[in-house]
């Protein structure tokens, strides 16, 4: 990785006239801001379609892109829509918050109108796209058509013949709703087209895009529906084991994620074909790829389906280096970053090193379990791996990720960590922590440092995009137009120059 810095801003957070960020002009404007700021990296969250709960980590497909990110103004430019038709597509009235319910109602109807005018004109290009992406696109389009047919119900609730991917049942609906099937294919064609132009624009400006790949897929997804043998399911396509993490310092009952676990025995017999396709797809979208919950490849927490908590689980050996060796051709085309946070054993470290993947460092974690003697008033955890002076070059460092922020973490949630932090930073005032944390991180040895703009701008807790454990209200935050200003660009560029990034 090239030494440099960047910002973590998801597409959905960008300003827009239509309720949610898109692959359009504001995204290009943000690329120019990154260039003016002398940044080299733009990190985003998963681009997949969001399902119930609006989390980019729970999606209807591991391959499809979110149709909400299709820019309507570009469709006007292509003359598939008029300015009058998109003028009232506002997606809600709060410029700081995404109203997913409003967008769901508005967006598909206007996109269907554009599709009705675009399909015949773009048919040849769509056919080429379909042929190239057929291995996942056909199942995804049919999954969404059938989901609409059953009023949005999870495929776990579909009649058994549809749940079990019966060709006869599928073809019946496909014939009845072929127009809708083509619509979902066109949505992916258009989303891929707009995104790839955006990525090309970013690369020309010297900006590399860091993508994000969750290790698991959603239970209610085209991936599970169309590839049941890849997962631990029973004959009715219900999961027998699900994913999560065990009880720890943060949760007495662990975390019950509920994602179906992979049948790695079948994956191995199948020569990891689905994984190869997934990595190949990711390499076409991003310059670097963060794999969420990397430790799950070494061993994963297996919870019997039906449990109410993650307590009664067990560690199961994962595929380890064998999977990455099988996918070496595909993974060699993209720089992979291992999200190695959480319960990390020596075996996990060995796997990461064997793969030669950079890991993550989160500054905030350095003060979570400190030894601090009030008599000496001295921070004694100087060997903590999350402190900047201990970072190896081959890593990506953060103050906090999309799950953290300075304001909430230190000022409201973990005040007991403040004395150690102040001592380490050699400051006396809590009000100085933002600039001091940022300054020490950007000067660290880490090849890449990524900042949350909310921390640099000193936004309050309402600007968090995600609060783990919070049942609702996540993934909604948006930046107002004008936030990424020339003044901020100058400030960031000066920091980059001083830190030799």
C-alpha positions as CSV (number, residue, x, y, z in Angstrom):
1,X,0.0,0.0,0.0
2,X,1.2,3.5,-0.7
3,X,1.6,5.7,2.3
4,X,-1.3,8.1,2.5
5,X,-4.5,9.1,4.2
6,X,-8.2,9.2,3.3
7,X,-11.7,9.6,4.5
8,X,-14.5,7.1,5.3
9,X,-17.7,8.4,3.7
10,X,-20.3,6.1,2.4
11,X,-22.2,6.9,-0.8
12,X,-25.5,7.2,1.1
13,X,-24.0,10.0,3.3
14,X,-23.2,12.4,0.4
15,X,-25.5,15.4,-0.3
16,X,-28.3,15.0,-2.8
17,X,-31.5,16.7,-3.9
18,X,-33.2,13.3,-3.9
19,X,-32.9,12.1,-0.3
20,X,-29.8,9.9,-0.5
21,X,-26.3,10.1,-1.9
22,X,-25.7,8.7,-5.4
23,X,-23.0,7.9,-8.0
24,X,-23.7,11.4,-9.4
25,X,-22.2,14.9,-9.4
26,X,-21.9,15.2,-5.6
27,X,-19.8,12.0,-5.6
28,X,-17.5,13.5,-8.2
29,X,-17.4,16.7,-6.3
30,X,-16.3,14.7,-3.2
31,X,-13.5,13.1,-5.3
32,X,-12.3,16.6,-6.2
33,X,-12.4,17.5,-2.5
34,X,-10.2,14.5,-1.7
35,X,-7.7,15.5,-4.4
36,X,-7.6,19.1,-3.2
37,X,-7.1,17.7,0.4
38,X,-4.2,15.6,-0.9
39,X,-5.9,12.4,0.2
40,X,-5.2,9.2,-1.6
41,X,-8.0,7.0,-0.4
42,X,-11.8,7.0,-0.2
43,X,-13.2,4.2,2.0
44,X,-16.9,3.3,1.5
45,X,-19.2,0.7,3.1
46,X,-20.7,-2.2,1.2
47,X,-22.5,-1.0,-2.0
48,X,-25.1,-3.8,-2.0
49,X,-28.8,-3.3,-1.8
50,X,-30.0,-2.8,1.7
51,X,-32.8,-4.9,3.2
52,X,-34.9,-4.5,6.3
53,X,-33.0,-2.4,8.8
54,X,-31.2,-0.5,6.1
55,X,-27.8,-1.8,7.0
56,X,-25.3,-2.2,4.1
57,X,-24.1,-5.3,6.0
58,X,-27.4,-7.0,5.5
59,X,-28.2,-7.3,1.8
60,X,-30.4,-9.1,-0.7
61,X,-27.2,-9.9,-2.7
62,X,-23.4,-10.1,-2.2
63,X,-23.0,-9.0,-5.9
64,X,-25.7,-6.5,-6.7
65,X,-25.4,-2.7,-6.2
66,X,-27.9,-0.6,-4.4
67,X,-30.4,0.9,-7.0
68,X,-30.9,3.9,-4.7
69,X,-27.4,5.0,-5.7
70,X,-28.5,5.4,-9.3
71,X,-28.3,9.1,-10.0
72,X,-31.6,10.5,-11.2
73,X,-30.1,13.7,-12.6
74,X,-27.9,11.5,-14.9
75,X,-31.0,9.8,-16.1
76,X,-32.4,13.3,-17.0
77,X,-29.2,14.0,-18.8
78,X,-29.7,10.7,-20.8
79,X,-33.2,11.9,-21.6
80,X,-34.9,8.9,-19.9
81,X,-36.5,11.3,-17.4
82,X,-37.4,15.0,-17.4
83,X,-36.5,17.7,-14.8
84,X,-40.2,18.0,-14.0
85,X,-40.5,14.3,-13.3
86,X,-37.6,14.2,-10.8
87,X,-38.2,17.6,-9.2
88,X,-40.5,16.2,-6.5
89,X,-38.5,13.1,-5.8
90,X,-37.2,14.5,-2.5
91,X,-36.8,11.3,-0.4
92,X,-38.0,13.1,2.7
93,X,-37.5,16.6,4.1
94,X,-34.5,16.3,6.4
95,X,-31.2,17.1,4.7
96,X,-29.3,15.4,7.5
97,X,-31.2,12.1,7.5
98,X,-32.2,9.5,5.1
99,X,-35.9,8.5,5.1
100,X,-35.6,5.0,3.7
101,X,-39.4,4.5,3.9
102,X,-40.0,7.5,1.7
103,X,-37.2,6.6,-0.7
104,X,-38.6,3.0,-1.1
105,X,-42.0,4.4,-2.1
106,X,-40.6,7.0,-4.5
107,X,-37.6,5.6,-6.1
108,X,-38.7,2.4,-7.8
109,X,-41.7,4.1,-9.5
110,X,-39.5,6.8,-11.1
111,X,-36.8,4.2,-12.0
112,X,-39.5,2.1,-13.7
113,X,-40.5,5.1,-15.7
114,X,-36.8,5.6,-16.8
115,X,-36.5,1.9,-17.6
116,X,-39.6,2.0,-19.9
117,X,-37.9,4.6,-22.0
118,X,-34.3,3.2,-21.8
119,X,-34.6,-0.5,-22.3
120,X,-35.0,-0.7,-26.1
121,X,-32.3,2.0,-26.6
122,X,-29.8,0.3,-24.3
123,X,-30.8,-3.3,-25.1
124,X,-27.5,-4.4,-26.8
125,X,-25.4,-3.0,-23.9
126,X,-27.7,-4.6,-21.3
127,X,-27.4,-8.0,-23.1
128,X,-23.6,-7.8,-22.9
129,X,-23.7,-6.9,-19.3
130,X,-26.2,-9.7,-18.6
131,X,-24.0,-12.3,-20.4
132,X,-20.9,-11.2,-18.3
133,X,-22.7,-11.1,-15.0
134,X,-25.2,-14.0,-15.6
135,X,-23.8,-16.3,-12.9
136,X,-25.3,-14.1,-10.1
137,X,-27.5,-11.6,-12.0
138,X,-30.2,-14.1,-13.2
139,X,-30.8,-15.5,-9.7
140,X,-30.8,-12.0,-8.2
141,X,-33.3,-10.6,-10.6
142,X,-35.6,-13.6,-10.1
143,X,-35.2,-13.4,-6.4
144,X,-36.4,-9.8,-6.4
145,X,-39.3,-10.6,-8.7
146,X,-40.5,-13.4,-6.6
147,X,-40.0,-11.3,-3.4
148,X,-42.3,-8.6,-4.9
149,X,-44.8,-11.4,-5.9
150,X,-45.0,-12.4,-2.3
151,X,-45.3,-8.8,-1.0
152,X,-41.7,-8.5,0.2
153,X,-41.7,-11.6,2.5
154,X,-38.5,-13.3,3.3
155,X,-37.8,-16.2,1.1
156,X,-37.9,-18.3,4.3
157,X,-41.7,-17.7,4.2
158,X,-42.3,-18.5,0.6
159,X,-44.2,-21.6,-0.4
160,X,-41.8,-24.6,-0.4
161,X,-41.6,-25.0,-4.1
162,X,-40.4,-21.4,-4.5
163,X,-38.2,-21.6,-1.4
164,X,-36.5,-24.7,-2.9
165,X,-35.7,-23.0,-6.2
166,X,-38.1,-25.1,-8.3
167,X,-37.4,-24.3,-12.0
168,X,-41.0,-25.0,-12.8
169,X,-42.3,-22.5,-10.2
170,X,-39.6,-19.9,-11.0
171,X,-40.4,-20.1,-14.8
172,X,-44.1,-19.6,-14.1
173,X,-43.5,-16.3,-12.3
174,X,-40.8,-15.3,-14.8
175,X,-43.2,-15.7,-17.7
176,X,-45.9,-13.8,-15.8
177,X,-43.6,-11.0,-14.8
178,X,-40.9,-10.9,-17.4
179,X,-41.1,-7.1,-17.6
180,X,-40.2,-6.9,-13.9
181,X,-37.4,-9.4,-14.4
182,X,-35.9,-7.2,-17.1
183,X,-36.4,-4.1,-14.9
184,X,-34.2,-5.6,-12.1
185,X,-31.5,-6.5,-14.7
186,X,-31.6,-3.0,-16.0
187,X,-31.2,-1.5,-12.5
188,X,-28.0,-3.5,-12.1
189,X,-26.8,-2.5,-15.5
190,X,-27.3,1.2,-14.8
191,X,-25.9,1.0,-11.2
192,X,-22.8,-0.7,-12.4
193,X,-22.4,1.7,-15.3
194,X,-22.7,4.8,-13.2
195,X,-20.4,3.4,-10.4
196,X,-17.7,2.3,-12.8
197,X,-17.6,5.7,-14.4
198,X,-17.3,7.2,-10.9
199,X,-14.4,4.9,-10.0
200,X,-12.6,5.7,-13.2
201,X,-13.0,9.4,-12.5
202,X,-11.6,8.9,-8.9
203,X,-8.6,6.9,-10.2
204,X,-7.8,9.6,-12.7
205,X,-7.7,12.1,-9.9
206,X,-5.3,9.8,-8.0
207,X,-7.9,8.5,-5.5
208,X,-8.1,4.8,-4.7
209,X,-11.4,3.3,-3.5
210,X,-11.4,1.0,-0.5
211,X,-14.4,-1.3,-0.6
212,X,-15.9,-3.4,2.2
213,X,-16.9,-7.0,2.0
214,X,-18.9,-8.6,4.9
215,X,-17.7,-12.2,5.5
216,X,-21.3,-13.4,5.8
217,X,-24.4,-12.9,3.6
218,X,-27.9,-12.3,4.7
219,X,-30.3,-15.3,5.2
220,X,-32.9,-13.5,3.1
221,X,-30.7,-13.2,0.0
222,X,-30.4,-14.4,-3.5
223,X,-27.1,-16.0,-2.6
224,X,-28.6,-18.3,0.0
225,X,-31.8,-19.0,-2.0
226,X,-29.9,-19.9,-5.2
227,X,-26.9,-21.7,-3.6
228,X,-28.4,-23.7,-0.7
229,X,-25.6,-26.2,-0.7
230,X,-23.1,-23.5,0.2
231,X,-24.7,-23.0,3.6
232,X,-25.7,-25.0,6.6
233,X,-29.5,-25.4,5.9
234,X,-32.0,-28.1,6.4
235,X,-34.3,-29.6,3.7
236,X,-36.8,-26.8,4.0
237,X,-34.0,-24.2,3.5
238,X,-34.0,-23.0,7.1
239,X,-30.6,-22.5,8.8
240,X,-29.3,-25.2,11.2
241,X,-26.5,-23.0,12.5
242,X,-26.0,-19.3,12.5
243,X,-23.2,-16.7,13.0
244,X,-22.3,-14.5,15.8
245,X,-19.6,-13.8,18.4
246,X,-19.3,-15.1,22.0
247,X,-19.8,-13.2,25.2
248,X,-17.1,-10.7,25.9
249,X,-16.3,-7.5,27.8
250,X,-18.9,-5.6,25.7
251,X,-21.8,-8.1,25.9
252,X,-22.6,-10.7,28.5
253,X,-24.6,-12.7,26.0
254,X,-22.4,-12.2,22.9
255,X,-23.8,-11.1,19.6
256,X,-26.3,-13.2,17.7
257,X,-26.1,-12.0,14.1
258,X,-28.3,-14.8,12.6
259,X,-26.5,-15.0,9.2
260,X,-26.4,-18.6,7.9
261,X,-22.9,-20.2,8.2
262,X,-21.1,-21.6,5.2
263,X,-20.9,-25.3,4.5
264,X,-17.1,-25.2,4.0
265,X,-17.0,-28.9,3.3
266,X,-19.1,-28.4,0.2
267,X,-17.2,-25.2,-0.7
268,X,-14.0,-27.2,-0.7
269,X,-15.4,-30.0,-2.8
270,X,-16.7,-27.3,-5.2
271,X,-13.2,-25.8,-5.3
272,X,-14.5,-22.6,-3.8
273,X,-16.2,-21.5,-7.0
274,X,-18.6,-19.1,-5.3
275,X,-15.8,-17.5,-3.4
276,X,-13.8,-17.1,-6.6
277,X,-16.7,-15.4,-8.2
278,X,-17.1,-13.1,-5.3
279,X,-13.5,-12.0,-5.1
280,X,-13.4,-11.6,-8.9
281,X,-16.4,-9.3,-8.6
282,X,-14.9,-7.3,-5.8
283,X,-11.6,-6.9,-7.8
284,X,-13.6,-5.3,-10.6
285,X,-15.2,-2.8,-8.3
286,X,-12.5,-1.6,-5.9
287,X,-8.8,-0.8,-5.6
288,X,-8.5,-2.2,-2.1
289,X,-10.9,-4.5,-0.2
290,X,-11.6,-4.6,3.5
291,X,-12.9,-8.0,4.6
292,X,-15.1,-7.6,7.6
293,X,-14.7,-10.2,10.4
294,X,-11.6,-11.7,8.9
295,X,-11.0,-13.9,12.0
296,X,-14.0,-16.0,10.8
297,X,-11.8,-17.6,8.2
298,X,-9.6,-19.1,10.9
299,X,-12.4,-20.1,13.2
300,X,-15.9,-18.9,13.7
301,X,-18.6,-18.9,16.4
302,X,-21.3,-21.4,15.5
303,X,-24.7,-21.0,17.2
304,X,-27.6,-23.5,16.9
305,X,-30.5,-22.0,15.1
306,X,-33.3,-20.9,17.3
307,X,-31.1,-19.7,20.2
308,X,-32.1,-16.3,21.6
309,X,-28.5,-15.3,22.5
310,X,-25.0,-16.2,21.4
311,X,-24.0,-17.9,24.7
312,X,-24.5,-21.5,23.6
313,X,-22.2,-21.5,20.7
314,X,-18.8,-23.1,20.0
315,X,-15.7,-22.2,18.0
316,X,-15.4,-24.2,14.7
317,X,-12.3,-24.4,12.6
318,X,-12.6,-22.3,9.4
319,X,-11.1,-23.0,6.0
320,X,-8.0,-20.9,6.7
321,X,-5.3,-20.5,4.1
322,X,-6.8,-23.1,1.9
323,X,-9.6,-20.8,0.8
324,X,-7.2,-18.0,0.0
325,X,-4.9,-20.4,-1.9
326,X,-7.8,-21.6,-4.0
327,X,-8.7,-17.9,-4.7
328,X,-5.2,-16.7,-5.2
329,X,-5.8,-15.8,-8.9
330,X,-8.7,-13.6,-8.0
331,X,-7.3,-12.0,-4.8
332,X,-4.0,-11.2,-6.4
333,X,-5.8,-8.5,-8.5
334,X,-6.8,-6.5,-5.4
335,X,-5.2,-5.4,-2.2
336,X,-7.0,-7.1,0.6
337,X,-7.2,-5.6,4.1
338,X,-8.0,-7.9,7.0
339,X,-10.4,-6.5,9.6
340,X,-8.7,-8.3,12.5
341,X,-10.5,-6.7,15.4
342,X,-12.3,-8.6,18.2
343,X,-11.0,-11.8,19.8
344,X,-7.8,-12.3,17.9
345,X,-5.7,-15.4,18.6
346,X,-2.2,-16.3,17.6
347,X,-3.7,-18.5,14.9
348,X,-5.6,-15.6,13.4
349,X,-2.4,-13.5,13.4
350,X,-0.6,-16.4,11.7
351,X,-3.3,-16.6,9.0
352,X,-3.2,-12.8,8.3
353,X,0.6,-12.9,8.1
354,X,0.6,-16.0,5.9
355,X,-1.8,-14.2,3.5
356,X,0.4,-11.0,3.9
357,X,-2.7,-8.9,4.4
358,X,-2.5,-5.6,6.3
359,X,-4.6,-5.5,9.4
360,X,-6.5,-2.7,11.2
361,X,-5.5,-0.5,14.1
362,X,-8.2,1.5,16.0
363,X,-6.7,4.2,18.2
364,X,-9.7,4.3,20.6
365,X,-9.1,0.7,21.6
366,X,-5.7,1.6,23.1
367,X,-7.3,2.9,26.3
368,X,-10.0,0.3,26.8
369,X,-8.1,-1.9,29.3
370,X,-5.4,0.3,30.7
371,X,-3.3,0.2,33.8
372,X,-3.3,3.7,35.3
373,X,-2.0,4.5,38.7
374,X,-3.4,7.7,40.2
375,X,-0.4,8.1,42.5
376,X,2.0,8.2,39.6
377,X,-0.5,9.7,37.2
378,X,1.1,7.8,34.4
379,X,-0.3,5.7,31.6
380,X,1.5,2.3,31.8
381,X,0.2,0.5,28.7
382,X,2.9,1.8,26.3
383,X,3.2,-1.6,24.6
384,X,-0.5,-1.6,23.6
385,X,-0.7,-2.5,19.9
386,X,-3.3,0.1,19.2
387,X,-1.1,3.0,20.2
388,X,0.3,4.8,17.2
389,X,4.0,4.5,18.2
390,X,3.6,0.7,18.0
391,X,2.0,0.5,14.5
392,X,3.8,-1.6,11.9
393,X,3.9,-0.1,8.4
394,X,1.7,-2.7,6.9
395,X,-1.6,-1.6,8.5
396,X,-4.6,0.7,8.1
397,X,-5.1,2.9,11.1
398,X,-8.2,4.7,12.4
399,X,-9.2,6.8,15.4
400,X,-12.5,5.0,15.2
401,X,-14.5,3.2,12.4
402,X,-18.1,3.8,11.3
403,X,-19.1,2.1,14.6
404,X,-17.2,4.7,16.7
405,X,-16.7,8.4,17.2
406,X,-14.5,10.6,19.5
407,X,-17.4,12.5,21.0
408,X,-19.5,9.6,22.1
409,X,-16.6,7.2,22.9
410,X,-14.6,9.4,25.3
411,X,-16.9,12.1,26.4
412,X,-20.1,10.1,27.1
413,X,-19.4,6.3,27.0
414,X,-15.9,5.8,28.4
415,X,-15.0,8.7,30.6
416,X,-12.9,6.3,32.7
417,X,-10.4,6.1,29.8
418,X,-9.8,9.9,29.7
419,X,-7.0,10.1,32.3
420,X,-4.8,7.5,30.5
421,X,-5.6,9.2,27.1
422,X,-4.7,12.7,28.4
423,X,-1.4,11.3,29.9
424,X,-0.4,9.6,26.7
425,X,-1.2,12.6,24.5
426,X,0.5,15.0,27.1
427,X,-2.5,17.3,27.2
428,X,-4.6,18.6,30.1
429,X,-7.8,19.6,28.4
430,X,-10.4,17.2,27.0
431,X,-11.4,19.8,24.5
432,X,-8.0,19.3,22.8
433,X,-8.4,15.6,22.2
434,X,-9.8,15.8,18.6
435,X,-6.8,17.6,17.1
436,X,-4.2,15.8,19.2
437,X,-5.6,12.3,18.3
438,X,-5.8,13.2,14.7
439,X,-2.3,14.7,14.6
440,X,-0.6,11.8,16.3
441,X,-2.4,9.3,14.1
442,X,-1.6,11.0,10.8
443,X,2.1,11.1,11.8
444,X,2.1,7.4,12.8
445,X,4.1,4.7,11.0
446,X,0.9,3.1,9.4
447,X,1.0,3.0,5.7
448,X,-2.6,4.2,5.5
449,X,-4.7,6.2,7.9
450,X,-8.4,6.8,7.5
451,X,-10.5,9.4,9.2
452,X,-14.2,9.9,9.8
453,X,-15.0,13.5,8.7
454,X,-17.3,13.7,11.7
455,X,-14.3,13.6,14.0
456,X,-12.3,16.2,12.0
457,X,-15.4,18.5,11.9
458,X,-16.1,17.8,15.7
459,X,-19.7,16.8,15.0
460,X,-21.8,15.6,17.9
461,X,-23.2,12.1,18.5
462,X,-26.1,12.7,16.1
463,X,-23.7,12.4,13.2
464,X,-22.9,8.8,13.9
465,X,-23.8,6.5,11.0
466,X,-24.0,3.4,13.2
467,X,-24.3,2.7,16.9
468,X,-23.8,-1.0,17.6
469,X,-26.6,-2.5,19.7
470,X,-29.0,0.4,18.9
471,X,-32.2,-1.2,17.5
472,X,-33.2,1.6,15.1
473,X,-32.0,4.9,13.7
474,X,-28.7,3.7,12.2
475,X,-27.4,4.2,8.7
476,X,-29.4,7.4,8.2
477,X,-26.8,10.2,8.6
478,X,-26.1,12.5,5.6
479,X,-23.7,15.4,5.2
480,X,-25.1,18.8,4.3
481,X,-24.0,20.4,1.1
482,X,-21.0,22.7,1.6
483,X,-19.5,20.7,4.5
484,X,-16.5,19.5,2.4
485,X,-15.3,23.1,1.9
486,X,-12.1,24.7,0.5
487,X,-11.2,25.7,4.1
488,X,-11.4,22.0,5.2
489,X,-9.4,20.9,2.1
490,X,-6.6,23.4,3.0
491,X,-6.6,22.2,6.6
492,X,-6.3,18.5,5.5
493,X,-3.7,19.1,2.9
494,X,-1.5,20.9,5.4
495,X,-1.8,17.9,7.8
496,X,-0.8,15.6,4.9
497,X,2.2,17.7,4.0
498,X,3.4,17.9,7.6
499,X,3.1,14.1,8.0
500,X,4.8,13.3,4.7
501,X,1.7,11.5,3.4
